[in-house]
Amino acid sequence: NVIKEKPRRTWGETVDRWLREHNHKRSHRDDLRYADFWAQRFKLVGAKHLDEITPDLVKRIKEAELTRKRQRGDSTVTASTVNRHLAFLRTVINAAFREYQYIEGTPPLFKLLPENAERMRFLTPPELHRLLLALPEPYASLARFAVATGLRQGNCLGLRWDYIDLSK
């Protein structure tokens, strides 16, 4: 009997397999964006293989992200945004370990950041009424639509007719 040594797997082949197997998800576009994010960061630091993706490396990337300015405006990236990226990384690494058996031993653990636990406040009907009266068009219509549908600003502004199922 000859025991074959397992091939050293790359992040690219692992995430490609995961994306192919999960392309049915509604959040597939987000997954593609997260995969691209990690591919860029790993390329910058020279990490190509799964065994090079360590908690220390991810911690450095995470800390760099928190100080990076957003592309729109002057605010920095939030902990919740970084956590969404980390959750994707954890999911792919866990699949590499559990399903694909690409990782020997224990998979690396990546800690999420604490998020702001402030209570979310909603407008009362009188507050909403005052807001709609104060807003000029088309902002009043956009605000009314957002409240009626529960969509966020980005979803409202990025909405296209082909996303809408008028029969439902």
C-alpha positions, 0 to 999 in steps of 0.5 A: 500500500502506498499512502499518497500525500494530500495535495496542498490546496489553494484558496482560489480552488477552494472558494471556486468549488464552494461558489459553484456548489452554492450558486443557487443562494439568493446572496450569491452576488454577495458571496462573489463580492466576499470571495473577491475581497479575500482573493485580493487581500490574500494576494496582497500578503502573498497567501495562496494556499489554505495552510497560509491563511492563519488567524494572525494573518486574518487578524492583520487584514481585519485590523487594516480593514477597520482603518480603511476609509469607505469608497463613499465618504469619509467614514471607516468600515464598520465592525459589522461589515468586517464581520460579514467578510469574516463569516464568509471566510469561516464558511469556506474554511469550514467547508474545506475542512468538513466537506472537502477534507482539504485541511488536516487537523483543526481548521483555523478559528477567526474571531468576529469583532464585537458589534454595536449593540445599541437598540435600533429606534424606529420613527413613530407615525407622527415623526414619519408624517413630519419627515415626509412633509419636510422632504422635497420630491423625489426624496419624500416618495423615496422615503415613503417607498422605503418605509412601505417596503422595508428596503434600505437606501442602497436597495431602493436606489439600486432597484431595477424593473427586472427585479420586481415581480408585479404578479406577487 
